[in-house]
Amino acid sequence: MRQLGVKKNLVNAWRELEKKIADLYDMAILAIEEGDYSFREEIERGLQELNSQFEHLESQLILGGDYDRRNAMVAFHAGAGGTESQDWANMLVRMYLRWAERHAYPAEVLDASPGEEAGIKSAIVEIKGAYAYGYLKCEHGVHRLVRLSPFDADHARHTSFVLVEVLPEAEETSDMEINPEDLRIDTFRSSGPGGQHMQKTSSAVRATHLPTGLVATCQSQRSQHQNKETALRILYARLLELDRVKKEE
């Protein structure tokens, strides 16, 4: 039913575009026959809007992968470069959040590990919306920044690296069957800011898929249950991405 709904929405969008084109065409023919050019600006605006809608729908046809229509989880991992890379990771998180805002995609930081001096060591952001994964999947890889460091007294040139992972969100109906015995759930004390409750109780959760060795952690919530739920969602997304890569190979 979900797949049928997606197909119906796509067909209805093209039919709506076809109807708008026909209406604009009829208006243009009528204006030419009557020699009335007062509609010229309105017709030109309509053509621009239709062209924009056509390009948008055409781009969705290109995104025809199995998971392209899904929400996306974007993970950031600061690499070599210390504080520089952690600051660069924080900049990237803000950049993707602004991108989501401009495209009217709801976005939420599911988990973040702050850096010791500035920036973040790692973070994962959930971006919801149709084709969020399809638009973002090409961002997967190592992102490099070369700049004069504001953290260096000599303002020397530094090169920073951040790994960005883009994962498709697993469906609630579950895209895969996972044996509970293949999962290991560990709890530990949260680090960083968050108050005494987070730092004195084992609320942070680490989920490990034993056959593949894939790991997902979450420590941003006060509740261990919430952290476990988020860690499992991240882990399922990693497993789904691994399955997608294997199918392409």
N, C-alpha and C positions, 0 to 999 in steps of 0.2 A: 504493500500500500504506500510505503514511503517512496519507493522508486517510481510508482505510478504517479504520485503527486508531483514529483520533480519533473517528469516528462510532460505532464499536463501544463505545468507552469511555463515550461519552455515553449511548447506549442502555442499556448495562449499569447505569450509575449510576441511571437512572430506574426500571429494573426492580427493582433492589435496594431502592430507596425504596418501591416499590409492595409488595414482599414484606414489608418491615418494618411498613408500615401495616396490611396484612392480619393479620399476627401480633399486633400490638397490639390491633387491633379484636376478634379472636377472644378475646384475654385479657380484654378489658373485658366482652364479652358473657357469657363464662363466669363472671366475678366477679359480674355482676348476677344471673344465673340462680341462682347458689348463695348469693347474699347475703353474699359474702365481700369485705369492703372493705379487707382487708389489703394488696391490690395497688394501692391508690389512689395512693400516692406514687410507686410504680414506673411506673404508667401516665402520671402527670403528667410525670415526668422524660422518659419516652419520647416524649410529645407535644412537649415542648420541643426535644428533639434532632431529631425528624422535621421540625418547623417550621424549624429552623435549616438542615438539609440541603436542604429544599425551597427556601428563599430563596437558598441558594448556587447550586443548579442553575438556578433561575429567572434569576438574574443572568447566568449563562453563556449562556442562550438570548438575552438582550438583546445580549450581545457577539457578534454574528454577522458582524462584518466579515471581509474576506478575510484579514487578518493579526492579528486580535484574539487568537488562541490562541498567538501566538509569544512568544519572549523579547523583551525590550526593551533598547534602549540609550538612556540618558538623558544628554544633554550639557548642561553648565552653562557660561554665558559671563557673566562679570561686566561690567556696563555702566557707565554714568556714576555717579560717586561715589567713585572711587579706592579707598582702603583700606577704606572702608565697604562698598562693593559687593563687594569681594573677600572680606571677612569674611562677608557675607550669603551669597555663593556657597558658602563652606565650610560654613555652617550648613545650607544646603539639601541639600548632599551628605550630611551626617550624618543629616538628617531622612529622606531617601529610603532610606538604608542601614538605618536603624532600622525603617522601614516594611517593607522586604523581609525583615528578620529576623523581625518579628512574623508575617508571612505565610508563613514557612518557604521563602522564595525565595532561593536562593544569589545573592549579589551580589559583584561585583569591580570595583574601580576600574581601568579599562584604561589611562587616561592622565590626568595632572594637571600643571598648570603653576602652581607656587606664586607667591603674591603677594610683593611686595618687602618689605612690612612685616608683613602678616598675611593669613590666608585664602588663596584661590586665584584666579588669573586665569581659568582654565578647567579643566574636567575632564569625563571621560566615564565613566559607570558602566554595566556590563552587569548586568541583572537577569534571571535565568533562572527559568522556571516556566510552567505552563499559564496562559494568559490574562494574562501579565504586561503585554504591550503593551495589551491591551484595557482593563485596569484603569488604566493610567498615561497613556493617550493624551490624556485630558482635562486633564492637567497641562501640556500644551504651551502656552507663551506666556511673557510677561514677568511676573516675580514682584517685587512691590514691598515694601520694608520701611521704615517710618518709626519712628525711635527717637532717644533722646538719645545722642549718639555717645560711646563710651568712649575714642575716639582723639582727641577734641577737648578741649583744656584747658578750654574754656568750657562743655563739655557741651551744645553747641547741638544743635538738632533737625536730623537729616539724613535725606534720602530716598535709598534705594539701589535699584538695579534689577539684576536678573539674568534673562537669557534662558534658559529651559529648553526644550530640544528633546527630544521623545520619538520614537524611531525603531524600526520593527520590524526584527528581525534577519533578514537574508536567509538563505534555506535553502541548505544545502550543495550541493544539486543545481542551484543557481543559478536565481533567478527571472527573470533577464534575461541576454541575450547582450550582452557588452561587447567591442567590438573592441579588442584590445591596443594598437592604434595610437592609440586615443582616451585612453589613460592616460599620464600623465607622472609618473615617480617621481623625486623629488629627495631627496638626503641632505644633512644638515647636522649641526653639532655640537650636542649637547644642552646645555641651560642649566639652572641651578638645582642642587640637591644631587644627589649620585649618585657622587661620587668622580672621580678624575682620568681613569679609563678613559672614562667617559661624556662628560666635558667635552673630552677631547683627540682623540677619534675621531668620525668622522661616522656615528654610530649612529642618529641621529634620522632619521625618514622623513616626507616629505610626498607624498601621493598626490593627483593632480589629474585630474578627468575633464574633458577639454578641451571637449567639446560643450556641457556645462552650466555649467562653471566651478566645480563643487562641489569642495571641498578637505577632506581629512582628514589629520591629523598624529598621530604617536605618537613619544614620546621617553623613555618611562618605563622601557623595558627596556634591558639592557646590550647585547643582540644586535640588530644591524641587521635580521636576518632576522625576529626576533620583532616588531620595531617595524613592519616592512613588512606582515607578516601582519595585525597589528591595525589598521593604517591602512587597509588594503584592506577589511577587514570593516566598519569604520566608514563608508567611502566607499560600499560597496554598500548599507548601511542607509540612508544619505542618498538614494541614487538610488531605492531602493524607496519611501521616504516621498514623494519628489517624484512618482513614478509614481502613488502612491495618491491624492495631492491632485489630480493632473490628471484621474484617472478620476472623482473626485467632482464636479469642475467640469463 
